[in-house]
Amino acid sequence: MLKIRLKKLGRKKKPFYRIVLMENLSKRDGKSIAELGSYDPITKILNFDKIALHKYINFGAYPTDSIRHLISRMMQEN
C-alpha cells in the first residue's frame, strides 16, 4: 500500500521534512517513490505540488493523518 507521508531531514533541533510517496512498510527515512513537496515546521512554510498530490490520491495512495492535517490547514489559509 502506498502512503503519502513525511520524510525527516535536517539536524538536531532544526527539523525539515519532505512530503513523499512511499511504501507503507519502508523506513521513515528510506527510499521514496516520489517527492511531492516540503515542510519547514520552524517557519511553518509548506510547499507541495497540488497536481501530483491529487493524482496519487486518486490512484489510491493514502495520506497520513499529519499530511491530511497540513494540507487542510494550507487550504483553509488560501
mmCIF file of the N, C-alpha and C atoms, coordinates in Angstrom:
data_MODEL
# 
_entry.id   MODEL 
# 
loop_
_atom_site.group_PDB 
_atom_site.id 
_atom_site.type_symbol 
_atom_site.label_atom_id 
_atom_site.label_alt_id 
_atom_site.label_comp_id 
_atom_site.label_asym_id 
_atom_site.label_entity_id 
_atom_site.label_seq_id 
_atom_site.pdbx_PDB_ins_code 
_atom_site.Cartn_x 
_atom_site.Cartn_y 
_atom_site.Cartn_z 
_atom_site.occupancy 
_atom_site.B_iso_or_equiv 
_atom_site.pdbx_formal_charge 
_atom_site.auth_seq_id 
_atom_site.auth_comp_id 
_atom_site.auth_asym_id 
_atom_site.auth_atom_id 
_atom_site.pdbx_PDB_model_num 
ATOM 1   N N  . MET A 1 1  ? 0.843  -1.170 0.000  1.00 0.00 ? 1  MET A N  1 
ATOM 2   C CA . MET A 1 1  ? 0.000  0.000  0.000  1.00 0.00 ? 1  MET A CA 1 
ATOM 3   C C  . MET A 1 1  ? 0.895  1.243  0.000  1.00 0.00 ? 1  MET A C  1 
ATOM 4   N N  . LEU A 1 2  ? 0.537  2.224  -0.796 1.00 0.00 ? 2  LEU A N  1 
ATOM 5   C CA . LEU A 1 2  ? 1.303  3.460  -0.871 1.00 0.00 ? 2  LEU A CA 1 
ATOM 6   C C  . LEU A 1 2  ? 0.743  4.489  0.092  1.00 0.00 ? 2  LEU A C  1 
ATOM 7   N N  . LYS A 1 3  ? 1.657  5.234  0.727  1.00 0.00 ? 3  LYS A N  1 
ATOM 8   C CA . LYS A 1 3  ? 1.258  6.287  1.660  1.00 0.00 ? 3  LYS A CA 1 
ATOM 9   C C  . LYS A 1 3  ? 1.994  7.565  1.308  1.00 0.00 ? 3  LYS A C  1 
ATOM 10  N N  . ILE A 1 4  ? 1.313  8.666  1.514  1.00 0.00 ? 4  ILE A N  1 
ATOM 11  C CA . ILE A 1 4  ? 1.932  9.987  1.394  1.00 0.00 ? 4  ILE A CA 1 
ATOM 12  C C  . ILE A 1 4  ? 2.254  10.409 2.810  1.00 0.00 ? 4  ILE A C  1 
ATOM 13  N N  . ARG A 1 5  ? 3.550  10.582 3.098  1.00 0.00 ? 5  ARG A N  1 
ATOM 14  C CA . ARG A 1 5  ? 3.957  10.863 4.463  1.00 0.00 ? 5  ARG A CA 1 
ATOM 15  C C  . ARG A 1 5  ? 5.177  11.762 4.506  1.00 0.00 ? 5  ARG A C  1 
ATOM 16  N N  . LEU A 1 6  ? 5.640  12.075 5.717  1.00 0.00 ? 6  LEU A N  1 
ATOM 17  C CA . LEU A 1 6  ? 6.775  12.967 5.912  1.00 0.00 ? 6  LEU A CA 1 
ATOM 18  C C  . LEU A 1 6  ? 8.067  12.169 6.021  1.00 0.00 ? 6  LEU A C  1 
ATOM 19  N N  . LYS A 1 7  ? 9.112  12.687 5.402  1.00 0.00 ? 7  LYS A N  1 
ATOM 20  C CA . LYS A 1 7  ? 10.454 12.111 5.485  1.00 0.00 ? 7  LYS A CA 1 
ATOM 21  C C  . LYS A 1 7  ? 11.330 13.151 6.178  1.00 0.00 ? 7  LYS A C  1 
ATOM 22  N N  . LYS A 1 8  ? 11.914 12.784 7.310  1.00 0.00 ? 8  LYS A N  1 
ATOM 23  C CA . LYS A 1 8  ? 12.646 13.748 8.128  1.00 0.00 ? 8  LYS A CA 1 
ATOM 24  C C  . LYS A 1 8  ? 14.049 13.991 7.596  1.00 0.00 ? 8  LYS A C  1 
ATOM 25  N N  . LEU A 1 9  ? 14.391 15.265 7.499  1.00 0.00 ? 9  LEU A N  1 
ATOM 26  C CA . LEU A 1 9  ? 15.730 15.710 7.137  1.00 0.00 ? 9  LEU A CA 1 
ATOM 27  C C  . LEU A 1 9  ? 16.159 16.747 8.164  1.00 0.00 ? 9  LEU A C  1 
ATOM 28  N N  . GLY A 1 10 ? 17.254 17.418 7.919  1.00 0.00 ? 10 GLY A N  1 
ATOM 29  C CA . GLY A 1 10 ? 17.705 18.448 8.838  1.00 0.00 ? 10 GLY A CA 1 
ATOM 30  C C  . GLY A 1 10 ? 18.648 17.878 9.871  1.00 0.00 ? 10 GLY A C  1 
ATOM 31  N N  . ARG A 1 11 ? 18.719 18.567 11.005 1.00 0.00 ? 11 ARG A N  1 
ATOM 32  C CA . ARG A 1 11 ? 19.606 18.107 12.069 1.00 0.00 ? 11 ARG A CA 1 
ATOM 33  C C  . ARG A 1 11 ? 18.927 18.277 13.415 1.00 0.00 ? 11 ARG A C  1 
ATOM 34  N N  . LYS A 1 12 ? 19.660 18.025 14.457 1.00 0.00 ? 12 LYS A N  1 
ATOM 35  C CA . LYS A 1 12 ? 19.106 18.073 15.803 1.00 0.00 ? 12 LYS A CA 1 
ATOM 36  C C  . LYS A 1 12 ? 18.559 19.471 16.105 1.00 0.00 ? 12 LYS A C  1 
ATOM 37  N N  . LYS A 1 13 ? 17.326 19.527 16.553 1.00 0.00 ? 13 LYS A N  1 
ATOM 38  C CA . LYS A 1 13 ? 16.608 20.753 16.914 1.00 0.00 ? 13 LYS A CA 1 
ATOM 39  C C  . LYS A 1 13 ? 16.353 21.690 15.738 1.00 0.00 ? 13 LYS A C  1 
ATOM 40  N N  . LYS A 1 14 ? 16.611 21.258 14.514 1.00 0.00 ? 14 LYS A N  1 
ATOM 41  C CA . LYS A 1 14 ? 16.299 22.021 13.305 1.00 0.00 ? 14 LYS A CA 1 
ATOM 42  C C  . LYS A 1 14 ? 15.714 21.067 12.267 1.00 0.00 ? 14 LYS A C  1 
ATOM 43  N N  . PRO A 1 15 ? 14.510 20.573 12.521 1.00 0.00 ? 15 PRO A N  1 
ATOM 44  C CA . PRO A 1 15 ? 13.935 19.591 11.598 1.00 0.00 ? 15 PRO A CA 1 
ATOM 45  C C  . PRO A 1 15 ? 13.471 20.223 10.289 1.00 0.00 ? 15 PRO A C  1 
ATOM 46  N N  . PHE A 1 16 ? 13.442 19.404 9.276  1.00 0.00 ? 16 PHE A N  1 
ATOM 47  C CA . PHE A 1 16 ? 12.930 19.772 7.959  1.00 0.00 ? 16 PHE A CA 1 
ATOM 48  C C  . PHE A 1 16 ? 12.358 18.502 7.361  1.00 0.00 ? 16 PHE A C  1 
ATOM 49  N N  . TYR A 1 17 ? 11.201 18.588 6.756  1.00 0.00 ? 17 TYR A N  1 
ATOM 50  C CA . TYR A 1 17 ? 10.537 17.397 6.245  1.00 0.00 ? 17 TYR A CA 1 
ATOM 51  C C  . TYR A 1 17 ? 10.255 17.520 4.761  1.00 0.00 ? 17 TYR A C  1 
ATOM 52  N N  . ARG A 1 18 ? 10.301 16.395 4.064  1.00 0.00 ? 18 ARG A N  1 
ATOM 53  C CA . ARG A 1 18 ? 9.835  16.311 2.686  1.00 0.00 ? 18 ARG A CA 1 
ATOM 54  C C  . ARG A 1 18 ? 8.554  15.501 2.671  1.00 0.00 ? 18 ARG A C  1 
ATOM 55  N N  . ILE A 1 19 ? 7.621  15.926 1.845  1.00 0.00 ? 19 ILE A N  1 
ATOM 56  C CA . ILE A 1 19 ? 6.387  15.174 1.649  1.00 0.00 ? 19 ILE A CA 1 
ATOM 57  C C  . ILE A 1 19 ? 6.658  14.202 0.515  1.00 0.00 ? 19 ILE A C  1 
ATOM 58  N N  . VAL A 1 20 ? 6.580  12.909 0.813  1.00 0.00 ? 20 VAL A N  1 
ATOM 59  C CA . VAL A 1 20 ? 6.972  11.882 -0.155 1.00 0.00 ? 20 VAL A CA 1 
ATOM 60  C C  . VAL A 1 20 ? 5.917  10.798 -0.281 1.00 0.00 ? 20 VAL A C  1 
ATOM 61  N N  . LEU A 1 21 ? 5.985  10.086 -1.386 1.00 0.00 ? 21 LEU A N  1 
ATOM 62  C CA . LEU A 1 21 ? 5.169  8.902  -1.619 1.00 0.00 ? 21 LEU A CA 1 
ATOM 63  C C  . LEU A 1 21 ? 6.054  7.695  -1.372 1.00 0.00 ? 21 LEU A C  1 
ATOM 64  N N  . MET A 1 22 ? 5.642  6.833  -0.424 1.00 0.00 ? 22 MET A N  1 
ATOM 65  C CA . MET A 1 22 ? 6.447  5.671  -0.044 1.00 0.00 ? 22 MET A CA 1 
ATOM 66  C C  . MET A 1 22 ? 5.563  4.462  0.162  1.00 0.00 ? 22 MET A C  1 
ATOM 67  N N  . GLU A 1 23 ? 6.178  3.314  0.121  1.00 0.00 ? 23 GLU A N  1 
ATOM 68  C CA . GLU A 1 23 ? 5.522  2.069  0.502  1.00 0.00 ? 23 GLU A CA 1 
ATOM 69  C C  . GLU A 1 23 ? 5.315  2.115  2.016  1.00 0.00 ? 23 GLU A C  1 
ATOM 70  N N  . ASN A 1 24 ? 4.196  1.634  2.519  1.00 0.00 ? 24 ASN A N  1 
ATOM 71  C CA . ASN A 1 24 ? 3.885  1.792  3.939  1.00 0.00 ? 24 ASN A CA 1 
ATOM 72  C C  . ASN A 1 24 ? 4.810  0.997  4.856  1.00 0.00 ? 24 ASN A C  1 
ATOM 73  N N  . LEU A 1 25 ? 5.493  -0.021 4.364  1.00 0.00 ? 25 LEU A N  1 
ATOM 74  C CA . LEU A 1 25 ? 6.375  -0.835 5.203  1.00 0.00 ? 25 LEU A CA 1 
ATOM 75  C C  . LEU A 1 25 ? 7.816  -0.339 5.216  1.00 0.00 ? 25 LEU A C  1 
ATOM 76  N N  . SER A 1 26 ? 8.157  0.666  4.409  1.00 0.00 ? 26 SER A N  1 
ATOM 77  C CA . SER A 1 26 ? 9.533  1.160  4.370  1.00 0.00 ? 26 SER A CA 1 
ATOM 78  C C  . SER A 1 26 ? 9.816  2.066  5.560  1.00 0.00 ? 26 SER A C  1 
ATOM 79  N N  . LYS A 1 27 ? 11.099 2.270  5.842  1.00 0.00 ? 27 LYS A N  1 
ATOM 80  C CA . LYS A 1 27 ? 11.517 3.100  6.960  1.00 0.00 ? 27 LYS A CA 1 
ATOM 81  C C  . LYS A 1 27 ? 11.111 4.553  6.735  1.00 0.00 ? 27 LYS A C  1 
ATOM 82  N N  . ARG A 1 28 ? 11.059 5.318  7.813  1.00 0.00 ? 28 ARG A N  1 
ATOM 83  C CA . ARG A 1 28 ? 10.675 6.729  7.715  1.00 0.00 ? 28 ARG A CA 1 
ATOM 84  C C  . ARG A 1 28 ? 11.615 7.502  6.802  1.00 0.00 ? 28 ARG A C  1 
ATOM 85  N N  . ASP A 1 29 ? 12.908 7.234  6.891  1.00 0.00 ? 29 ASP A N  1 
ATOM 86  C CA . ASP A 1 29 ? 13.896 7.940  6.082  1.00 0.00 ? 29 ASP A CA 1 
ATOM 87  C C  . ASP A 1 29 ? 14.388 7.092  4.917  1.00 0.00 ? 29 ASP A C  1 
ATOM 88  N N  . GLY A 1 30 ? 13.633 6.071  4.549  1.00 0.00 ? 30 GLY A N  1 
ATOM 89  C CA . GLY A 1 30 ? 14.024 5.176  3.471  1.00 0.00 ? 30 GLY A CA 1 
ATOM 90  C C  . GLY A 1 30 ? 13.815 5.770  2.098  1.00 0.00 ? 30 GLY A C  1 
ATOM 91  N N  . LYS A 1 31 ? 13.950 4.909  1.102  1.00 0.00 ? 31 LYS A N  1 
ATOM 92  C CA . LYS A 1 31 ? 13.838 5.341  -0.285 1.00 0.00 ? 31 LYS A CA 1 
ATOM 93  C C  . LYS A 1 31 ? 12.384 5.673  -0.616 1.00 0.00 ? 31 LYS A C  1 
ATOM 94  N N  . SER A 1 32 ? 12.195 6.816  -1.252 1.00 0.00 ? 32 SER A N  1 
ATOM 95  C CA . SER A 1 32 ? 10.843 7.231  -1.616 1.00 0.00 ? 32 SER A CA 1 
ATOM 96  C C  . SER A 1 32 ? 10.603 7.015  -3.107 1.00 0.00 ? 32 SER A C  1 
ATOM 97  N N  . ILE A 1 33 ? 9.350  6.882  -3.484 1.00 0.00 ? 33 ILE A N  1 
ATOM 98  C CA . ILE A 1 33 ? 8.977  6.708  -4.883 1.00 0.00 ? 33 ILE A CA 1 
ATOM 99  C C  . ILE A 1 33 ? 8.931  8.053  -5.589 1.00 0.00 ? 33 ILE A C  1 
ATOM 100 N N  . ALA A 1 34 ? 8.342  9.060  -4.908 1.00 0.00 ? 34 ALA A N  1 
ATOM 101 C CA . ALA A 1 34 ? 8.248  10.402 -5.489 1.00 0.00 ? 34 ALA A CA 1 
ATOM 102 C C  . ALA A 1 34 ? 8.254  11.436 -4.373 1.00 0.00 ? 34 ALA A C  1 
ATOM 103 N N  . GLU A 1 35 ? 8.837  12.599 -4.650 1.00 0.00 ? 35 GLU A N  1 
ATOM 104 C CA . GLU A 1 35 ? 8.824  13.709 -3.709 1.00 0.00 ? 35 GLU A CA 1 
ATOM 105 C C  . GLU A 1 35 ? 7.773  14.709 -4.167 1.00 0.00 ? 35 GLU A C  1 
ATOM 106 N N  . LEU A 1 36 ? 6.867  15.048 -3.262 1.00 0.00 ? 36 LEU A N  1 
ATOM 107 C CA . LEU A 1 36 ? 5.730  15.893 -3.613 1.00 0.00 ? 36 LEU A CA 1 
ATOM 108 C C  . LEU A 1 36 ? 5.812  17.291 -3.033 1.00 0.00 ? 36 LEU A C  1 
ATOM 109 N N  . GLY A 1 37 ? 6.702  17.527 -2.093 1.00 0.00 ? 37 GLY A N  1 
ATOM 110 C CA . GLY A 1 37 ? 6.803  18.858 -1.514 1.00 0.00 ? 37 GLY A CA 1 
ATOM 111 C C  . GLY A 1 37 ? 7.705  18.862 -0.296 1.00 0.00 ? 37 GLY A C  1 
ATOM 112 N N  . SER A 1 38 ? 7.613  19.950 0.481  1.00 0.00 ? 38 SER A N  1 
ATOM 113 C CA . SER A 1 38 ? 8.436  20.077 1.675  1.00 0.00 ? 38 SER A CA 1 
ATOM 114 C C  . SER A 1 38 ? 7.674  20.852 2.745  1.00 0.00 ? 38 SER A C  1 
ATOM 115 N N  . TYR A 1 39 ? 8.118  20.690 4.007  1.00 0.00 ? 39 TYR A N  1 
ATOM 116 C CA . TYR A 1 39 ? 7.506  21.369 5.128  1.00 0.00 ? 39 TYR A CA 1 
ATOM 117 C C  . TYR A 1 39 ? 8.591  21.741 6.120  1.00 0.00 ? 39 TYR A C  1 
ATOM 118 N N  . ASP A 1 40 ? 8.620  23.018 6.493  1.00 0.00 ? 40 ASP A N  1 
ATOM 119 C CA . ASP A 1 40 ? 9.557  23.519 7.498  1.00 0.00 ? 40 ASP A CA 1 
ATOM 120 C C  . ASP A 1 40 ? 8.748  23.887 8.739  1.00 0.00 ? 40 ASP A C  1 
ATOM 121 N N  . PRO A 1 41 ? 8.797  23.072 9.812  1.00 0.00 ? 41 PRO A N  1 
ATOM 122 C CA . PRO A 1 41 ? 7.958  23.344 10.981 1.00 0.00 ? 41 PRO A CA 1 
ATOM 123 C C  . PRO A 1 41 ? 8.404  24.564 11.789 1.00 0.00 ? 41 PRO A C  1 
ATOM 124 N N  . ILE A 1 42 ? 9.623  25.002 11.627 1.00 0.00 ? 42 ILE A N  1 
ATOM 125 C CA . ILE A 1 42 ? 10.103 26.161 12.377 1.00 0.00 ? 42 ILE A CA 1 
ATOM 126 C C  . ILE A 1 42 ? 9.489  27.445 11.829 1.00 0.00 ? 42 ILE A C  1 
ATOM 127 N N  . THR A 1 43 ? 9.511  27.594 10.499 1.00 0.00 ? 43 THR A N  1 
ATOM 128 C CA . THR A 1 43 ? 8.937  28.790 9.878  1.00 0.00 ? 43 THR A CA 1 
ATOM 129 C C  . THR A 1 43 ? 7.509  28.569 9.399  1.00 0.00 ? 43 THR A C  1 
ATOM 130 N N  . LYS A 1 44 ? 6.997  27.354 9.544  1.00 0.00 ? 44 LYS A N  1 
ATOM 131 C CA . LYS A 1 44 ? 5.636  26.974 9.135  1.00 0.00 ? 44 LYS A CA 1 
ATOM 132 C C  . LYS A 1 44 ? 5.397  27.162 7.632  1.00 0.00 ? 44 LYS A C  1 
ATOM 133 N N  . ILE A 1 45 ? 6.417  26.927 6.825  1.00 0.00 ? 45 ILE A N  1 
ATOM 134 C CA . ILE A 1 45 ? 6.292  27.036 5.373  1.00 0.00 ? 45 ILE A CA 1 
ATOM 135 C C  . ILE A 1 45 ? 6.020  25.655 4.798  1.00 0.00 ? 45 ILE A C  1 
ATOM 136 N N  . LEU A 1 46 ? 4.949  25.560 4.016  1.00 0.00 ? 46 LEU A N  1 
ATOM 137 C CA . LEU A 1 46 ? 4.540  24.305 3.392  1.00 0.00 ? 46 LEU A CA 1 
ATOM 138 C C  . LEU A 1 46 ? 4.472  24.512 1.888  1.00 0.00 ? 46 LEU A C  1 
ATOM 139 N N  . ASN A 1 47 ? 5.233  23.727 1.143  1.00 0.00 ? 47 ASN A N  1 
ATOM 140 C CA . ASN A 1 47 ? 5.219  23.767 -0.318 1.00 0.00 ? 47 ASN A CA 1 
ATOM 141 C C  . ASN A 1 47 ? 4.931  22.361 -0.814 1.00 0.00 ? 47 ASN A C  1 
ATOM 142 N N  . PHE A 1 48 ? 3.983  22.237 -1.738 1.00 0.00 ? 48 PHE A N  1 
ATOM 143 C CA . PHE A 1 48 ? 3.721  20.930 -2.325 1.00 0.00 ? 48 PHE A CA 1 
ATOM 144 C C  . PHE A 1 48 ? 3.105  21.098 -3.701 1.00 0.00 ? 48 PHE A C  1 
ATOM 145 N N  . ASP A 1 49 ? 3.251  20.061 -4.500 1.00 0.00 ? 49 ASP A N  1 
ATOM 146 C CA . ASP A 1 49 ? 2.711  20.030 -5.856 1.00 0.00 ? 49 ASP A CA 1 
ATOM 147 C C  . ASP A 1 49 ? 1.286  19.498 -5.787 1.00 0.00 ? 49 ASP A C  1 
ATOM 148 N N  . LYS A 1 50 ? 0.304  20.385 -5.912 1.00 0.00 ? 50 LYS A N  1 
ATOM 149 C CA . LYS A 1 50 ? -1.105 20.002 -5.762 1.00 0.00 ? 50 LYS A CA 1 
ATOM 150 C C  . LYS A 1 50 ? -1.535 18.993 -6.819 1.00 0.00 ? 50 LYS A C  1 
ATOM 151 N N  . ILE A 1 51 ? -1.074 19.170 -8.038 1.00 0.00 ? 51 ILE A N  1 
ATOM 152 C CA . ILE A 1 51 ? -1.486 18.278 -9.126 1.00 0.00 ? 51 ILE A CA 1 
ATOM 153 C C  . ILE A 1 51 ? -0.987 16.858 -8.877 1.00 0.00 ? 51 ILE A C  1 
ATOM 154 N N  . ALA A 1 52 ? 0.277  16.722 -8.533 1.00 0.00 ? 52 ALA A N  1 
ATOM 155 C CA . ALA A 1 52 ? 0.846  15.392 -8.270 1.00 0.00 ? 52 ALA A CA 1 
ATOM 156 C C  . ALA A 1 52 ? 0.206  14.762 -7.036 1.00 0.00 ? 52 ALA A C  1 
ATOM 157 N N  . LEU A 1 53 ? -0.057 15.569 -6.020 1.00 0.00 ? 53 LEU A N  1 
ATOM 158 C CA . LEU A 1 53 ? -0.673 15.059 -4.802 1.00 0.00 ? 53 LEU A CA 1 
ATOM 159 C C  . LEU A 1 53 ? -2.059 14.483 -5.085 1.00 0.00 ? 53 LEU A C  1 
ATOM 160 N N  . HIS A 1 54 ? -2.884 15.224 -5.811 1.00 0.00 ? 54 HIS A N  1 
ATOM 161 C CA . HIS A 1 54 ? -4.221 14.731 -6.154 1.00 0.00 ? 54 HIS A CA 1 
ATOM 162 C C  . HIS A 1 54 ? -4.160 13.525 -7.089 1.00 0.00 ? 54 HIS A C  1 
ATOM 163 N N  . LYS A 1 55 ? -3.164 13.507 -7.957 1.00 0.00 ? 55 LYS A N  1 
ATOM 164 C CA . LYS A 1 55 ? -3.007 12.368 -8.874 1.00 0.00 ? 55 LYS A CA 1 
ATOM 165 C C  . LYS A 1 55 ? -2.763 11.079 -8.102 1.00 0.00 ? 55 LYS A C  1 
ATOM 166 N N  . TYR A 1 56 ? -1.840 11.123 -7.133 1.00 0.00 ? 56 TYR A N  1 
ATOM 167 C CA . TYR A 1 56 ? -1.532 9.916  -6.365 1.00 0.00 ? 56 TYR A CA 1 
ATOM 168 C C  . TYR A 1 56 ? -2.672 9.527  -5.430 1.00 0.00 ? 56 TYR A C  1 
ATOM 169 N N  . ILE A 1 57 ? -3.388 10.501 -4.897 1.00 0.00 ? 57 ILE A N  1 
ATOM 170 C CA . ILE A 1 57 ? -4.542 10.176 -4.053 1.00 0.00 ? 57 ILE A CA 1 
ATOM 171 C C  . ILE A 1 57 ? -5.624 9.496  -4.889 1.00 0.00 ? 57 ILE A C  1 
ATOM 172 N N  . ASN A 1 58 ? -5.828 9.977  -6.116 1.00 0.00 ? 58 ASN A N  1 
ATOM 173 C CA . ASN A 1 58 ? -6.819 9.346  -6.994 1.00 0.00 ? 58 ASN A CA 1 
ATOM 174 C C  . ASN A 1 58 ? -6.407 7.936  -7.409 1.00 0.00 ? 58 ASN A C  1 
ATOM 175 N N  . PHE A 1 59 ? -5.094 7.668  -7.462 1.00 0.00 ? 59 PHE A N  1 
ATOM 176 C CA . PHE A 1 59 ? -4.617 6.327  -7.794 1.00 0.00 ? 59 PHE A CA 1 
ATOM 177 C C  . PHE A 1 59 ? -4.638 5.389  -6.598 1.00 0.00 ? 59 PHE A C  1 
ATOM 178 N N  . GLY A 1 60 ? -4.994 5.888  -5.400 1.00 0.00 ? 60 GLY A N  1 
ATOM 179 C CA . GLY A 1 60 ? -5.154 5.009  -4.251 1.00 0.00 ? 60 GLY A CA 1 
ATOM 180 C C  . GLY A 1 60 ? -4.153 5.182  -3.136 1.00 0.00 ? 60 GLY A C  1 
ATOM 181 N N  . ALA A 1 61 ? -3.292 6.189  -3.186 1.00 0.00 ? 61 ALA A N  1 
ATOM 182 C CA . ALA A 1 61 ? -2.349 6.430  -2.095 1.00 0.00 ? 61 ALA A CA 1 
ATOM 183 C C  . ALA A 1 61 ? -3.091 7.074  -0.924 1.00 0.00 ? 61 ALA A C  1 
ATOM 184 N N  . TYR A 1 62 ? -2.743 6.680  0.291  1.00 0.00 ? 62 TYR A N  1 
ATOM 185 C CA . TYR A 1 62 ? -3.380 7.207  1.485  1.00 0.00 ? 62 TYR A CA 1 
ATOM 186 C C  . TYR A 1 62 ? -2.471 8.221  2.166  1.00 0.00 ? 62 TYR A C  1 
ATOM 187 N N  . PRO A 1 63 ? -2.943 9.452  2.396  1.00 0.00 ? 63 PRO A N  1 
ATOM 188 C CA . PRO A 1 63 ? -2.137 10.401 3.172  1.00 0.00 ? 63 PRO A CA 1 
ATOM 189 C C  . PRO A 1 63 ? -2.229 10.061 4.662  1.00 0.00 ? 63 PRO A C  1 
ATOM 190 N N  . THR A 1 64 ? -1.133 10.253 5.385  1.00 0.00 ? 64 THR A N  1 
ATOM 191 C CA . THR A 1 64 ? -1.155 10.035 6.825  1.00 0.00 ? 64 THR A CA 1 
ATOM 192 C C  . THR A 1 64 ? -1.947 11.152 7.487  1.00 0.00 ? 64 THR A C  1 
ATOM 193 N N  . ASP A 1 65 ? -2.236 10.987 8.758  1.00 0.00 ? 65 ASP A N  1 
ATOM 194 C CA . ASP A 1 65 ? -3.013 11.997 9.483  1.00 0.00 ? 65 ASP A CA 1 
ATOM 195 C C  . ASP A 1 65 ? -2.298 13.346 9.513  1.00 0.00 ? 65 ASP A C  1 
ATOM 196 N N  . SER A 1 66 ? -0.978 13.337 9.704  1.00 0.00 ? 66 SER A N  1 
ATOM 197 C CA . SER A 1 66 ? -0.231 14.595 9.752  1.00 0.00 ? 66 SER A CA 1 
ATOM 198 C C  . SER A 1 66 ? -0.258 15.310 8.405  1.00 0.00 ? 66 SER A C  1 
ATOM 199 N N  . ILE A 1 67 ? -0.140 14.579 7.317  1.00 0.00 ? 67 ILE A N  1 
ATOM 200 C CA . ILE A 1 67 ? -0.207 15.177 5.984  1.00 0.00 ? 67 ILE A CA 1 
ATOM 201 C C  . ILE A 1 67 ? -1.607 15.707 5.714  1.00 0.00 ? 67 ILE A C  1 
ATOM 202 N N  . ARG A 1 68 ? -2.622 14.948 6.078  1.00 0.00 ? 68 ARG A N  1 
ATOM 203 C CA . ARG A 1 68 ? -4.002 15.383 5.877  1.00 0.00 ? 68 ARG A CA 1 
ATOM 204 C C  . ARG A 1 68 ? -4.267 16.686 6.632  1.00 0.00 ? 68 ARG A C  1 
ATOM 205 N N  . HIS A 1 69 ? -3.743 16.789 7.851  1.00 0.00 ? 69 HIS A N  1 
ATOM 206 C CA . HIS A 1 69 ? -3.913 17.993 8.663  1.00 0.00 ? 69 HIS A CA 1 
ATOM 207 C C  . HIS A 1 69 ? -3.181 19.186 8.038  1.00 0.00 ? 69 HIS A C  1 
ATOM 208 N N  . LEU A 1 70 ? -1.946 18.972 7.588  1.00 0.00 ? 70 LEU A N  1 
ATOM 209 C CA . LEU A 1 70 ? -1.172 20.057 6.973  1.00 0.00 ? 70 LEU A CA 1 
ATOM 210 C C  . LEU A 1 70 ? -1.839 20.580 5.707  1.00 0.00 ? 70 LEU A C  1 
ATOM 211 N N  . ILE A 1 71 ? -2.320 19.677 4.873  1.00 0.00 ? 71 ILE A N  1 
ATOM 212 C CA . ILE A 1 71 ? -2.936 20.075 3.613  1.00 0.00 ? 71 ILE A CA 1 
ATOM 213 C C  . ILE A 1 71 ? -4.253 20.817 3.873  1.00 0.00 ? 71 ILE A C  1 
ATOM 214 N N  . SER A 1 72 ? -5.046 20.327 4.824  1.00 0.00 ? 72 SER A N  1 
ATOM 215 C CA . SER A 1 72 ? -6.313 21.003 5.100  1.00 0.00 ? 72 SER A CA 1 
ATOM 216 C C  . SER A 1 72 ? -6.072 22.387 5.699  1.00 0.00 ? 72 SER A C  1 
ATOM 217 N N  . ARG A 1 73 ? -5.045 22.515 6.527  1.00 0.00 ? 73 ARG A N  1 
ATOM 218 C CA . ARG A 1 73 ? -4.708 23.820 7.094  1.00 0.00 ? 73 ARG A CA 1 
ATOM 219 C C  . ARG A 1 73 ? -4.235 24.782 6.009  1.00 0.00 ? 73 ARG A C  1 
ATOM 220 N N  . MET A 1 74 ? -3.482 24.272 5.064  1.00 0.00 ? 74 MET A N  1 
ATOM 221 C CA . MET A 1 74 ? -2.995 25.097 3.956  1.00 0.00 ? 74 MET A CA 1 
ATOM 222 C C  . MET A 1 74 ? -4.157 25.569 3.084  1.00 0.00 ? 74 MET A C  1 
ATOM 223 N N  . MET A 1 75 ? -5.116 24.689 2.841  1.00 0.00 ? 75 MET A N  1 
ATOM 224 C CA . MET A 1 75 ? -6.260 25.047 2.015  1.00 0.00 ? 75 MET A CA 1 
ATOM 225 C C  . MET A 1 75 ? -7.153 26.086 2.703  1.00 0.00 ? 75 MET A C  1 
ATOM 226 N N  . GLN A 1 76 ? -7.254 26.028 4.032  1.00 0.00 ? 76 GLN A N  1 
ATOM 227 C CA . GLN A 1 76 ? -8.067 26.992 4.758  1.00 0.00 ? 76 GLN A CA 1 
ATOM 228 C C  . GLN A 1 76 ? -7.440 28.390 4.752  1.00 0.00 ? 76 GLN A C  1 
ATOM 229 N N  . GLU A 1 77 ? -6.100 28.456 4.743  1.00 0.00 ? 77 GLU A N  1 
ATOM 230 C CA . GLU A 1 77 ? -5.428 29.751 4.728  1.00 0.00 ? 77 GLU A CA 1 
ATOM 231 C C  . GLU A 1 77 ? -5.593 30.451 3.398  1.00 0.00 ? 77 GLU A C  1 
ATOM 232 N N  . ASN A 1 78 ? -5.704 29.694 2.309  1.00 0.00 ? 78 ASN A N  1 
ATOM 233 C CA . ASN A 1 78 ? -5.828 30.311 0.980  1.00 0.00 ? 78 ASN A CA 1 
ATOM 234 C C  . ASN A 1 78 ? -7.220 30.586 0.619  1.00 0.00 ? 78 ASN A C  1 
# 
